[in-house]
Amino acid sequence: MIQKLFQKFQPYTIFLLDAFGASISLLVLFGVVLPFQPYFGMPTEVLYKLGILAGILFFYSNTCFMQKPKHWKPFLLGVIFGNLTYCGVSMYFLIENWNVIQPLGAFYFIWEKFVILAIVAYEIIVLKK
């Protein structure tokens, strides 16, 4: 069923995948990391900033999926740029706050970068098709 959905809406499903990833980031940030902030160590104000950025990426990707622009590649470049920006900003905050980051926080924020970069690699493959 999911495979049929992806085939039906190609190449736009990449935007759906990205919106799903951003929604997971939002859910984890606001539903897990923020309520248990002392166990992660990232300052609350930083978590809100990352949440806002993830929300913008969710809105952008979801809008691209819903609108299905005829010339979709420039929009996918925007998604790639947004994801790389999120990774860069998040890594900056991780390094900037390293002295207060707990092991669970370090694990989560580093793991998140690997996941996002894997999605970016897939987006680049789709972009080159």
VEXMIBA-731818 format. One record per residue: z negated, y negated, x negated of N, C-alpha, C, O in turn; residue number from 1. Coordinates in nm, 4 decimals, always signed. Each point is the difference from the previous one (the first is absolute). Example, Ala and Ser with C-alpha at 12.3 -4.5 7.8 and 13.67 -1.06 7.14 Angstrom:
2
+----------+----------+----------+----------+----------+----------+----------+----------+----------+----------+----------+----------+-----+
:      npz :      npy :      npx :     capz :     capy :     capx :      cpz :      cpy :      cpx :      opz :      opy :      opx : seq :
+----------+----------+----------+----------+----------+----------+----------+----------+----------+----------+----------+----------+-----+
:  -0.7800 :  +0.5690 :  -1.3190 :  +0.0000 :  -0.1190 :  +0.0890 :  +0.0000 :  -0.1200 :  -0.0900 :  -0.0665 :  +0.0019 :  -0.1036 :   1 :
:  +0.1385 :  -0.1069 :  +0.1386 :  -0.0060 :  -0.1190 :  -0.0820 :  -0.0730 :  -0.1090 :  +0.0770 :  -0.0169 :  -0.1108 :  -0.0509 :   2 :
+----------+----------+----------+----------+----------+----------+----------+----------+----------+----------+----------+----------+-----+
END
This chain:
129
+----------+----------+----------+----------+----------+----------+----------+----------+----------+----------+----------+----------+-----+
:      npz :      npy :      npx :     capz :     capy :     capx :      cpz :      cpy :      cpx :      opz :      opy :      opx : seq :
+----------+----------+----------+----------+----------+----------+----------+----------+----------+----------+----------+----------+-----+
:  +0.0000 :  +0.1192 :  -0.0810 :  +0.0000 :  -0.1192 :  +0.0810 :  +0.0000 :  -0.1267 :  -0.0861 :  +0.0796 :  -0.0913 :  +0.0221 :   1 :
:  -0.1698 :  +0.0872 :  -0.1202 :  -0.0060 :  -0.1162 :  -0.0883 :  +0.1279 :  -0.0099 :  -0.0807 :  +0.0511 :  -0.1096 :  -0.0233 :   2 :
:  +0.0015 :  +0.2253 :  -0.0201 :  +0.1236 :  +0.0002 :  -0.0776 :  +0.1154 :  -0.0560 :  +0.0830 :  +0.0836 :  -0.0735 :  -0.0525 :   3 :
:  -0.0780 :  +0.1072 :  +0.1806 :  +0.1039 :  -0.0541 :  +0.0880 :  -0.0131 :  -0.1510 :  +0.0134 :  +0.0998 :  -0.0721 :  +0.0020 :   4 :
:  -0.2240 :  +0.0247 :  +0.0071 :  -0.0238 :  -0.1444 :  +0.0089 :  +0.0525 :  -0.0698 :  -0.1243 :  +0.0669 :  -0.1029 :  +0.0093 :   5 :
:  -0.0978 :  +0.1601 :  -0.1276 :  +0.0461 :  -0.0603 :  -0.1241 :  +0.1523 :  +0.0011 :  -0.0103 :  +0.0594 :  -0.0962 :  -0.0486 :   6 :
:  +0.0045 :  +0.2044 :  +0.0940 :  +0.1458 :  +0.0071 :  -0.0054 :  +0.0638 :  -0.0975 :  +0.0978 :  +0.1016 :  -0.0620 :  -0.0316 :   7 :
:  -0.1599 :  +0.0482 :  +0.1494 :  +0.0568 :  -0.0862 :  +0.1033 :  +0.0006 :  -0.1467 :  -0.0412 :  +0.0946 :  -0.0726 :  +0.0303 :   8 :
:  -0.1978 :  +0.0295 :  -0.0979 :  -0.0150 :  -0.1418 :  -0.0317 :  +0.0291 :  -0.0328 :  -0.1462 :  -0.0389 :  -0.1065 :  -0.0479 :   9 :
:  +0.1063 :  +0.1961 :  -0.0235 :  +0.0350 :  -0.0313 :  -0.1381 :  +0.0912 :  -0.1205 :  -0.0029 :  +0.0840 :  -0.0110 :  +0.0893 :  10 :
:  -0.0930 :  -0.0785 :  -0.1826 :  -0.0947 :  -0.0102 :  -0.1112 :  -0.1293 :  -0.0735 :  +0.0373 :  -0.0823 :  -0.0284 :  -0.0870 :  11 :
:  +0.0647 :  -0.0015 :  +0.2130 :  -0.1122 :  -0.0845 :  +0.0425 :  -0.1346 :  +0.0705 :  -0.0058 :  -0.1041 :  -0.0654 :  +0.0059 :  12 :
:  +0.1046 :  +0.1982 :  -0.0172 :  -0.1277 :  +0.0713 :  -0.0043 :  -0.0814 :  -0.0360 :  -0.1235 :  -0.1220 :  +0.0170 :  -0.0007 :  13 :
:  +0.1877 :  -0.0666 :  -0.1035 :  -0.0745 :  -0.0424 :  -0.1186 :  -0.0950 :  -0.1140 :  +0.0360 :  -0.1092 :  -0.0103 :  -0.0558 :  14 :
:  +0.1510 :  -0.0748 :  +0.1489 :  -0.0875 :  -0.1087 :  +0.0452 :  -0.1173 :  +0.0558 :  +0.0807 :  -0.1121 :  -0.0500 :  -0.0091 :  15 :
:  +0.1393 :  +0.1537 :  +0.0879 :  -0.1064 :  +0.0648 :  +0.0767 :  -0.1004 :  +0.0664 :  -0.0941 :  -0.1209 :  -0.0100 :  +0.0204 :  16 :
:  +0.1713 :  +0.0774 :  -0.1229 :  -0.0869 :  +0.0627 :  -0.0992 :  -0.0888 :  -0.1043 :  -0.0665 :  -0.1200 :  +0.0214 :  -0.0171 :  17 :
:  +0.1788 :  -0.1329 :  -0.0200 :  -0.0764 :  -0.1043 :  -0.0667 :  -0.1032 :  -0.0621 :  +0.0940 :  -0.1129 :  -0.0268 :  -0.0411 :  18 :
:  +0.1506 :  +0.0039 :  +0.1663 :  -0.0946 :  -0.0546 :  +0.0978 :  -0.1160 :  +0.0967 :  +0.0206 :  -0.1149 :  -0.0421 :  +0.0133 :  19 :
:  +0.1451 :  +0.1719 :  -0.0106 :  -0.1048 :  +0.1005 :  +0.0138 :  -0.0955 :  -0.0062 :  -0.1192 :  -0.1218 :  +0.0052 :  +0.0171 :  20 :
:  +0.1772 :  -0.0163 :  -0.1371 :  -0.0832 :  -0.0097 :  -0.1199 :  -0.0884 :  -0.1232 :  +0.0011 :  -0.1173 :  +0.0065 :  -0.0367 :  21 :
:  +0.1738 :  -0.1193 :  +0.0789 :  -0.0791 :  -0.1232 :  +0.0080 :  -0.1096 :  +0.0126 :  +0.1047 :  -0.1104 :  -0.0510 :  -0.0191 :  22 :
:  +0.1404 :  +0.1187 :  +0.1300 :  -0.1028 :  +0.0178 :  +0.1034 :  -0.1127 :  +0.0901 :  -0.0502 :  -0.1163 :  -0.0213 :  +0.0343 :  23 :
:  +0.1501 :  +0.1218 :  -0.1152 :  -0.1032 :  +0.0857 :  -0.0594 :  -0.0866 :  -0.0826 :  -0.0951 :  -0.1224 :  +0.0130 :  -0.0001 :  24 :
:  +0.1861 :  -0.0983 :  -0.0809 :  -0.0766 :  -0.0873 :  -0.0893 :  -0.0952 :  -0.0888 :  +0.0791 :  -0.1164 :  -0.0159 :  -0.0366 :  25 :
:  +0.1668 :  -0.0415 :  +0.1452 :  -0.0849 :  -0.0843 :  +0.0851 :  -0.1164 :  +0.0795 :  +0.0575 :  -0.1146 :  -0.0450 :  -0.0030 :  26 :
:  +0.1440 :  +0.1617 :  +0.0547 :  -0.1031 :  +0.0840 :  +0.0606 :  -0.1073 :  +0.0373 :  -0.1021 :  -0.1194 :  -0.0082 :  +0.0287 :  27 :
:  +0.1621 :  +0.0487 :  -0.1466 :  -0.0964 :  +0.0398 :  -0.1029 :  -0.0789 :  -0.1211 :  -0.0492 :  -0.1217 :  +0.0078 :  -0.0166 :  28 :
:  +0.1906 :  -0.1200 :  -0.0070 :  -0.0704 :  -0.1195 :  -0.0473 :  -0.1060 :  -0.0462 :  +0.0989 :  -0.1151 :  -0.0226 :  -0.0374 :  29 :
:  +0.1541 :  +0.0086 :  +0.1638 :  -0.0922 :  -0.0560 :  +0.0988 :  -0.0884 :  +0.1048 :  +0.0669 :  -0.1069 :  -0.0335 :  +0.0510 :  30 :
:  +0.1494 :  +0.1588 :  -0.0502 :  -0.0772 :  +0.1038 :  +0.0672 :  -0.0903 :  +0.0810 :  -0.0912 :  -0.0956 :  +0.0624 :  +0.0460 :  31 :
:  +0.1262 :  -0.0633 :  -0.1767 :  -0.0787 :  +0.0808 :  -0.0932 :  -0.0564 :  -0.0857 :  -0.1135 :  -0.1215 :  -0.0065 :  -0.0188 :  32 :
:  +0.2096 :  -0.0588 :  -0.0562 :  -0.0440 :  -0.0714 :  -0.1200 :  -0.0923 :  -0.1167 :  +0.0352 :  -0.1053 :  -0.0158 :  -0.0617 :  33 :
:  +0.1426 :  -0.0646 :  +0.1584 :  -0.0820 :  -0.1161 :  +0.0360 :  -0.1383 :  +0.0400 :  +0.0526 :  -0.0999 :  -0.0551 :  -0.0461 :  34 :
:  +0.0907 :  +0.1494 :  +0.1411 :  -0.1335 :  +0.0383 :  +0.0475 :  -0.0880 :  +0.0644 :  -0.1087 :  -0.1226 :  -0.0089 :  +0.0050 :  35 :
:  +0.1866 :  +0.0729 :  -0.1017 :  -0.0749 :  +0.0657 :  -0.1075 :  +0.0223 :  -0.0712 :  -0.1332 :  +0.0038 :  +0.0637 :  -0.1053 :  36 :
:  +0.0106 :  -0.1949 :  +0.1106 :  +0.0312 :  -0.0820 :  -0.1165 :  -0.0908 :  +0.0271 :  -0.1197 :  +0.0501 :  +0.0052 :  -0.1123 :  37 :
:  -0.1822 :  +0.0126 :  +0.1306 :  -0.0843 :  +0.0254 :  -0.1176 :  +0.0390 :  +0.1262 :  -0.0773 :  -0.0231 :  +0.0083 :  -0.1206 :  38 :
:  +0.0817 :  +0.0891 :  +0.1889 :  +0.0402 :  +0.1240 :  -0.0667 :  +0.1333 :  -0.0141 :  -0.0738 :  +0.0326 :  +0.0812 :  -0.0865 :  39 :
:  +0.0435 :  -0.1840 :  +0.1210 :  +0.1283 :  -0.0251 :  -0.0648 :  -0.0112 :  -0.1120 :  -0.1027 :  +0.0648 :  +0.0046 :  -0.1046 :  40 :
:  -0.1466 :  -0.1046 :  +0.1341 :  -0.0267 :  -0.1065 :  -0.0951 :  +0.0924 :  -0.1197 :  +0.0054 :  -0.0346 :  -0.1061 :  -0.0520 :  41 :
:  +0.1501 :  +0.1194 :  +0.1128 :  +0.0918 :  -0.1137 :  +0.0077 :  -0.0630 :  -0.1058 :  +0.0908 :  -0.0440 :  +0.0318 :  +0.1105 :  42 :
:  +0.0393 :  -0.1583 :  -0.1565 :  -0.0600 :  -0.1056 :  +0.0821 :  +0.0680 :  -0.0124 :  +0.1370 :  +0.1207 :  +0.0198 :  +0.0136 :  43 :
:  -0.2010 :  -0.0527 :  +0.0856 :  +0.0472 :  -0.0086 :  +0.1380 :  +0.1162 :  -0.0969 :  +0.0152 :  +0.0974 :  +0.0306 :  +0.0688 :  44 :
:  -0.1065 :  -0.1475 :  -0.1324 :  +0.1078 :  -0.0989 :  +0.0153 :  +0.1323 :  +0.0524 :  -0.0556 :  +0.1066 :  -0.0336 :  +0.0515 :  45 :
:  -0.1130 :  +0.1145 :  -0.1549 :  +0.1211 :  +0.0614 :  -0.0561 :  +0.0578 :  +0.1009 :  +0.0992 :  +0.1216 :  +0.0069 :  +0.0182 :  46 :
:  -0.2080 :  +0.0704 :  +0.0454 :  +0.0470 :  +0.0984 :  +0.0979 :  +0.0718 :  -0.0682 :  +0.1158 :  +0.1010 :  +0.0503 :  +0.0492 :  47 :
:  -0.1530 :  -0.1646 :  -0.0058 :  +0.0678 :  -0.0743 :  +0.1069 :  +0.1367 :  -0.0512 :  -0.0461 :  +0.0969 :  +0.0047 :  +0.0757 :  48 :
:  -0.0893 :  -0.0532 :  -0.1989 :  +0.1288 :  -0.0479 :  -0.0529 :  +0.1018 :  +0.1140 :  -0.0074 :  +0.1159 :  -0.0170 :  +0.0378 :  49 :
:  -0.1596 :  +0.1323 :  -0.0862 :  +0.0903 :  +0.1153 :  -0.0065 :  +0.0404 :  +0.0450 :  +0.1402 :  +0.1139 :  +0.0410 :  +0.0223 :  50 :
:  -0.2070 :  -0.0487 :  +0.0709 :  +0.0304 :  +0.0357 :  +0.1384 :  +0.1029 :  -0.0924 :  +0.0620 :  +0.0883 :  +0.0447 :  +0.0732 :  51 :
:  -0.0995 :  -0.1734 :  -0.1024 :  +0.0984 :  -0.0963 :  +0.0516 :  +0.1377 :  +0.0313 :  -0.0569 :  +0.0994 :  -0.0009 :  +0.0726 :  52 :
:  -0.0938 :  +0.0284 :  -0.2020 :  +0.1285 :  +0.0329 :  -0.0629 :  +0.0582 :  +0.1288 :  +0.0588 :  +0.1198 :  +0.0069 :  +0.0275 :  53 :
:  -0.2032 :  +0.0942 :  -0.0082 :  +0.0472 :  +0.1253 :  +0.0614 :  +0.0474 :  -0.0252 :  +0.1429 :  +0.0973 :  +0.0608 :  +0.0446 :  54 :
:  -0.1651 :  -0.1496 :  +0.0270 :  +0.0407 :  -0.0345 :  +0.1364 :  +0.1357 :  -0.0677 :  +0.0036 :  +0.0814 :  +0.0277 :  +0.0881 :  55 :
:  -0.0571 :  -0.1158 :  -0.1829 :  +0.1304 :  -0.0673 :  -0.0091 :  +0.1096 :  +0.1030 :  -0.0275 :  +0.1069 :  -0.0042 :  +0.0609 :  56 :
:  -0.1344 :  +0.0966 :  -0.1532 :  +0.0984 :  +0.1038 :  -0.0320 :  +0.0257 :  +0.0907 :  +0.1201 :  +0.1139 :  +0.0399 :  +0.0242 :  57 :
:  -0.2191 :  -0.0073 :  +0.0510 :  +0.0168 :  +0.0803 :  +0.1210 :  +0.0889 :  -0.0729 :  +0.1001 :  +0.0932 :  +0.0586 :  +0.0550 :  58 :
:  -0.1218 :  -0.1852 :  -0.0316 :  +0.0773 :  -0.0788 :  +0.0967 :  +0.1465 :  -0.0088 :  -0.0430 :  +0.0900 :  +0.0173 :  +0.0822 :  59 :
:  -0.0662 :  -0.0441 :  -0.2099 :  +0.1366 :  -0.0138 :  -0.0514 :  +0.0776 :  +0.1312 :  +0.0148 :  +0.1115 :  +0.0013 :  +0.0522 :  60 :
:  -0.1709 :  +0.1085 :  -0.0984 :  +0.0684 :  +0.1297 :  +0.0059 :  +0.0234 :  +0.0443 :  +0.1436 :  +0.1069 :  +0.0512 :  +0.0332 :  61 :
:  -0.2064 :  -0.0709 :  +0.0511 :  +0.0128 :  +0.0388 :  +0.1399 :  +0.1079 :  -0.0833 :  +0.0698 :  +0.0771 :  +0.0527 :  +0.0802 :  62 :
:  -0.0717 :  -0.1809 :  -0.1106 :  +0.1030 :  -0.0867 :  +0.0575 :  +0.1389 :  +0.0445 :  -0.0449 :  +0.0932 :  +0.0033 :  +0.0804 :  63 :
:  -0.0789 :  +0.0310 :  -0.2080 :  +0.1293 :  +0.0482 :  -0.0501 :  +0.0407 :  +0.1288 :  +0.0708 :  +0.1170 :  +0.0179 :  +0.0340 :  64 :
:  -0.2126 :  +0.0719 :  -0.0115 :  +0.0315 :  +0.1244 :  +0.0693 :  +0.0426 :  -0.0274 :  +0.1435 :  +0.0965 :  +0.0594 :  +0.0482 :  65 :
:  -0.1662 :  -0.1476 :  +0.0199 :  +0.0290 :  -0.0277 :  +0.1414 :  +0.1322 :  -0.0765 :  +0.0165 :  +0.0764 :  +0.0271 :  +0.0927 :  66 :
:  -0.0501 :  -0.1222 :  -0.1825 :  +0.1193 :  -0.0840 :  +0.0115 :  +0.1262 :  +0.0699 :  -0.0506 :  +0.1107 :  -0.0299 :  +0.0448 :  67 :
:  -0.1282 :  +0.1226 :  -0.1379 :  +0.1120 :  +0.0743 :  -0.0584 :  +0.1141 :  -0.0925 :  -0.0451 :  +0.1100 :  +0.0037 :  +0.0551 :  68 :
:  -0.1385 :  -0.0863 :  -0.1563 :  +0.1031 :  -0.0935 :  -0.0456 :  +0.1235 :  +0.0732 :  -0.0523 :  -0.0104 :  +0.1028 :  -0.0670 :  69 :
:  +0.1262 :  -0.1575 :  +0.0989 :  +0.1265 :  +0.0612 :  -0.0409 :  +0.0068 :  +0.0107 :  -0.1528 :  +0.0368 :  +0.1042 :  -0.0543 :  70 :
:  -0.0720 :  -0.2112 :  -0.0127 :  -0.0033 :  -0.0025 :  -0.1468 :  -0.1458 :  +0.0204 :  -0.0416 :  -0.0725 :  -0.0964 :  -0.0250 :  71 :
:  +0.0311 :  +0.2219 :  +0.0179 :  -0.1407 :  +0.0346 :  -0.0177 :  -0.0470 :  -0.0008 :  -0.1447 :  -0.1202 :  -0.0081 :  -0.0251 :  72 :
:  +0.2124 :  +0.0163 :  -0.0708 :  -0.0414 :  +0.0114 :  -0.1402 :  -0.0795 :  -0.1207 :  -0.0506 :  -0.0989 :  +0.0198 :  -0.0706 :  73 :
:  +0.1370 :  -0.1436 :  +0.1031 :  -0.0840 :  -0.1124 :  -0.0442 :  -0.1422 :  +0.0071 :  +0.0572 :  -0.0958 :  -0.0417 :  -0.0650 :  74 :
:  +0.0832 :  +0.0941 :  +0.1855 :  -0.1324 :  +0.0134 :  +0.0605 :  -0.0812 :  +0.1085 :  -0.0708 :  -0.1216 :  -0.0122 :  -0.0152 :  75 :
:  +0.1901 :  +0.1181 :  -0.0278 :  -0.0686 :  +0.1042 :  -0.0757 :  -0.0448 :  -0.0537 :  -0.1359 :  -0.1063 :  +0.0372 :  -0.0496 :  76 :
:  +0.1866 :  -0.1240 :  -0.0102 :  -0.0435 :  -0.0660 :  -0.1236 :  -0.1275 :  -0.0797 :  +0.0240 :  -0.0891 :  -0.0025 :  -0.0849 :  77 :
:  +0.0804 :  -0.0625 :  +0.2008 :  -0.1215 :  -0.0733 :  +0.0359 :  -0.1204 :  +0.0923 :  +0.0100 :  -0.1097 :  -0.0354 :  -0.0431 :  78 :
:  +0.1300 :  +0.1531 :  +0.0998 :  -0.1078 :  +0.0989 :  +0.0115 :  -0.0441 :  +0.0455 :  -0.1391 :  -0.1193 :  +0.0077 :  -0.0290 :  79 :
:  +0.2165 :  +0.0221 :  -0.0556 :  -0.0309 :  +0.0438 :  -0.1366 :  -0.0774 :  -0.1088 :  -0.0731 :  -0.1014 :  +0.0277 :  -0.0641 :  80 :
:  +0.1487 :  -0.1506 :  +0.0735 :  -0.0687 :  -0.1126 :  -0.0641 :  -0.1419 :  -0.0139 :  +0.0550 :  -0.0943 :  -0.0210 :  -0.0764 :  81 :
:  +0.0789 :  +0.0324 :  +0.2071 :  -0.1325 :  -0.0104 :  +0.0617 :  -0.0942 :  +0.1092 :  -0.0476 :  -0.1167 :  -0.0263 :  -0.0291 :  82 :
:  +0.1670 :  +0.1485 :  +0.0212 :  -0.0838 :  +0.1109 :  -0.0469 :  -0.0412 :  -0.0182 :  -0.1458 :  -0.1149 :  +0.0250 :  -0.0362 :  83 :
:  +0.2090 :  -0.0685 :  -0.0467 :  -0.0330 :  -0.0231 :  -0.1407 :  -0.0973 :  -0.1163 :  -0.0149 :  -0.0878 :  +0.0026 :  -0.0862 :  84 :
:  +0.1035 :  -0.1040 :  +0.1699 :  -0.0938 :  -0.1124 :  -0.0011 :  -0.1394 :  +0.0475 :  +0.0387 :  -0.0985 :  -0.0362 :  -0.0643 :  85 :
:  +0.0902 :  +0.1176 :  +0.1700 :  -0.1295 :  +0.0542 :  +0.0427 :  -0.0649 :  +0.0781 :  -0.1145 :  -0.1193 :  -0.0154 :  -0.0263 :  86 :
:  +0.1978 :  +0.0990 :  -0.0414 :  -0.0538 :  +0.0772 :  -0.1127 :  -0.0498 :  -0.0916 :  -0.1113 :  -0.1080 :  +0.0209 :  -0.0551 :  87 :
:  +0.1870 :  -0.1216 :  +0.0230 :  -0.0387 :  -0.0929 :  -0.1058 :  -0.1254 :  -0.0781 :  +0.0341 :  -0.0898 :  -0.0134 :  -0.0831 :  88 :
:  +0.0833 :  -0.0381 :  +0.2048 :  -0.1174 :  -0.0766 :  +0.0436 :  -0.1231 :  +0.0901 :  +0.0024 :  -0.1077 :  -0.0395 :  -0.0446 :  89 :
:  +0.1242 :  +0.1595 :  +0.0963 :  -0.1114 :  +0.0943 :  +0.0070 :  -0.0489 :  +0.0382 :  -0.1401 :  -0.1206 :  +0.0083 :  -0.0234 :  90 :
:  +0.2128 :  +0.0147 :  -0.0688 :  -0.0394 :  +0.0325 :  -0.1376 :  -0.0697 :  -0.1182 :  -0.0660 :  -0.0965 :  +0.0176 :  -0.0745 :  91 :
:  +0.1456 :  -0.1382 :  +0.1020 :  -0.0663 :  -0.1197 :  -0.0530 :  -0.1452 :  -0.0036 :  +0.0465 :  -0.0909 :  -0.0202 :  -0.0805 :  92 :
:  +0.0692 :  +0.0397 :  +0.2109 :  -0.1360 :  -0.0028 :  +0.0537 :  -0.0841 :  +0.1150 :  -0.0555 :  -0.1197 :  -0.0163 :  -0.0235 :  93 :
:  +0.1811 :  +0.1305 :  +0.0028 :  -0.0719 :  +0.1144 :  -0.0559 :  -0.0482 :  -0.0318 :  -0.1417 :  -0.1154 :  +0.0258 :  -0.0340 :  94 :
:  +0.2032 :  -0.0810 :  -0.0473 :  -0.0362 :  -0.0354 :  -0.1377 :  -0.1001 :  -0.1149 :  -0.0009 :  -0.0978 :  +0.0033 :  -0.0748 :  95 :
:  +0.1215 :  -0.1045 :  +0.1572 :  -0.0874 :  -0.1174 :  +0.0074 :  -0.1431 :  +0.0378 :  +0.0405 :  -0.0959 :  -0.0632 :  -0.0443 :  96 :
:  +0.0824 :  +0.1648 :  +0.1273 :  -0.1313 :  +0.0391 :  +0.0518 :  -0.0484 :  +0.1333 :  -0.0566 :  -0.0893 :  +0.0629 :  +0.0566 :  97 :
:  +0.1480 :  -0.0202 :  -0.1675 :  -0.0301 :  +0.1319 :  -0.0545 :  -0.1497 :  +0.0217 :  -0.0234 :  -0.0495 :  +0.1116 :  +0.0149 :  98 :
:  -0.0219 :  -0.2174 :  -0.0513 :  -0.1428 :  +0.0142 :  -0.0299 :  -0.0842 :  +0.0328 :  +0.1236 :  -0.1137 :  +0.0448 :  -0.0146 :  99 :
:  +0.1664 :  -0.0658 :  +0.1360 :  -0.0752 :  +0.0323 :  +0.1219 :  +0.0630 :  +0.1154 :  +0.0785 :  -0.0572 :  +0.0465 :  +0.0985 : 100 :
:  +0.1736 :  -0.0009 :  -0.1415 :  +0.0683 :  +0.1097 :  +0.0697 :  -0.0757 :  +0.1302 :  -0.0252 :  -0.0350 :  +0.0324 :  -0.1135 : 101 :
:  +0.0110 :  +0.0402 :  +0.2200 :  -0.0653 :  +0.1307 :  -0.0084 :  +0.1067 :  +0.1070 :  -0.0276 :  +0.1184 :  -0.0241 :  +0.0230 : 102 :
:  -0.1589 :  +0.1409 :  -0.0717 :  +0.0993 :  +0.1057 :  -0.0277 :  +0.0878 :  +0.0342 :  +0.1209 :  +0.1200 :  +0.0227 :  -0.0155 : 103 :
:  -0.1783 :  -0.0189 :  +0.1346 :  +0.0785 :  +0.0279 :  +0.1201 :  +0.1051 :  -0.1087 :  +0.0231 :  +0.1128 :  +0.0294 :  +0.0396 : 104 :
:  -0.1502 :  -0.1541 :  -0.0643 :  +0.0940 :  -0.1112 :  +0.0146 :  +0.1124 :  +0.0083 :  -0.1015 :  +0.1164 :  -0.0219 :  +0.0335 : 105 :
:  -0.1510 :  +0.0536 :  -0.1577 :  +0.1030 :  +0.0138 :  -0.1038 :  +0.0970 :  +0.1111 :  +0.0373 :  +0.1216 :  -0.0161 :  -0.0108 : 106 :
:  -0.1762 :  +0.1291 :  +0.0548 :  +0.0849 :  +0.1114 :  +0.0412 :  +0.0918 :  -0.0412 :  +0.1141 :  +0.1205 :  +0.0243 :  -0.0064 : 107 :
:  -0.1746 :  -0.0856 :  +0.1100 :  +0.0805 :  -0.0373 :  +0.1167 :  +0.1103 :  -0.0989 :  -0.0374 :  +0.1164 :  +0.0221 :  +0.0332 : 108 :
:  -0.1515 :  -0.1300 :  -0.1014 :  +0.0994 :  -0.1040 :  -0.0267 :  +0.1062 :  +0.0456 :  -0.0995 :  +0.1153 :  -0.0418 :  +0.0106 : 109 :
:  -0.1510 :  +0.1254 :  -0.1057 :  +0.1008 :  +0.0527 :  -0.0928 :  +0.0888 :  +0.1021 :  +0.0713 :  +0.1219 :  -0.0018 :  -0.0169 : 110 :
:  -0.1819 :  +0.0904 :  +0.0961 :  +0.0761 :  +0.0992 :  +0.0763 :  +0.0983 :  -0.0685 :  +0.0944 :  +0.1141 :  +0.0438 :  +0.0146 : 111 :
:  -0.1594 :  -0.1521 :  +0.0496 :  +0.0859 :  -0.0734 :  +0.0931 :  +0.1254 :  -0.0523 :  -0.0705 :  +0.1084 :  -0.0003 :  +0.0584 : 112 :
:  -0.1227 :  -0.0435 :  -0.1825 :  +0.1155 :  -0.0510 :  -0.0743 :  +0.1019 :  +0.1107 :  -0.0238 :  +0.1203 :  -0.0233 :  +0.0120 : 113 :
:  -0.1666 :  +0.1427 :  -0.0455 :  +0.0922 :  +0.1121 :  -0.0206 :  +0.0781 :  +0.0311 :  +0.1271 :  +0.1205 :  +0.0247 :  -0.0050 : 114 :
:  -0.1889 :  -0.0260 :  +0.1180 :  +0.0662 :  +0.0278 :  +0.1281 :  +0.1042 :  -0.1072 :  +0.0299 :  +0.1135 :  +0.0317 :  +0.0355 : 115 :
:  -0.1515 :  -0.1576 :  -0.0497 :  +0.0931 :  -0.1099 :  +0.0300 :  +0.1186 :  +0.0025 :  -0.0957 :  +0.1138 :  -0.0212 :  +0.0421 : 116 :
:  -0.1387 :  +0.0464 :  -0.1690 :  +0.1105 :  +0.0041 :  -0.0963 :  +0.0937 :  +0.1172 :  +0.0270 :  +0.1200 :  -0.0103 :  -0.0254 : 117 :
:  -0.1722 :  +0.1209 :  +0.0760 :  +0.0864 :  +0.1122 :  +0.0395 :  +0.0882 :  -0.0404 :  +0.1177 :  +0.1180 :  +0.0348 :  +0.0045 : 118 :
:  -0.1748 :  -0.1077 :  +0.0898 :  +0.0790 :  -0.0490 :  +0.1140 :  +0.1060 :  -0.0982 :  -0.0479 :  +0.1138 :  +0.0036 :  +0.0470 : 119 :
:  -0.1502 :  -0.0913 :  -0.1400 :  +0.0969 :  -0.0956 :  -0.0556 :  +0.1135 :  +0.0750 :  -0.0694 :  +0.1163 :  -0.0378 :  +0.0141 : 120 :
:  -0.1482 :  +0.1429 :  -0.0882 :  +0.1045 :  +0.0788 :  -0.0668 :  +0.0961 :  +0.0581 :  +0.1032 :  +0.1213 :  -0.0013 :  -0.0206 : 121 :
:  -0.1745 :  +0.0522 :  +0.1313 :  +0.0848 :  +0.0532 :  +0.1066 :  +0.0831 :  -0.1120 :  +0.0630 :  +0.1177 :  +0.0196 :  +0.0305 : 122 :
:  -0.1779 :  -0.1354 :  -0.0112 :  +0.0735 :  -0.1136 :  +0.0578 :  +0.1156 :  -0.0424 :  -0.0899 :  +0.1062 :  -0.0383 :  +0.0492 : 123 :
:  -0.1261 :  +0.0449 :  -0.1787 :  +0.1069 :  -0.0345 :  -0.0941 :  +0.1136 :  +0.1018 :  +0.0100 :  +0.1172 :  -0.0370 :  -0.0067 : 124 :
:  -0.1513 :  +0.1645 :  +0.0226 :  +0.1030 :  +0.1035 :  +0.0186 :  +0.0808 :  -0.0288 :  +0.1259 :  +0.1229 :  +0.0068 :  -0.0021 : 125 :
:  -0.1911 :  -0.0389 :  +0.1113 :  +0.0688 :  -0.0324 :  +0.1260 :  +0.0867 :  -0.1239 :  -0.0181 :  +0.1115 :  -0.0056 :  +0.0517 : 126 :
:  -0.1614 :  -0.0928 :  -0.1241 :  +0.0737 :  -0.1245 :  -0.0223 :  +0.1309 :  +0.0252 :  -0.0746 :  +0.1001 :  -0.0666 :  +0.0264 : 127 :
:  -0.1003 :  +0.1615 :  -0.1187 :  +0.1186 :  +0.0276 :  -0.0816 :  +0.1059 :  +0.0818 :  +0.0729 :  +0.1126 :  +0.0115 :  -0.0484 : 128 :
:  -0.1466 :  +0.0459 :  +0.1645 :  +0.0974 :  +0.0818 :  +0.0743 :  +0.1073 :  -0.0862 :  +0.0615 :  +0.0902 :  +0.0515 :  +0.0661 : 129 :
+----------+----------+----------+----------+----------+----------+----------+----------+----------+----------+----------+----------+-----+
END
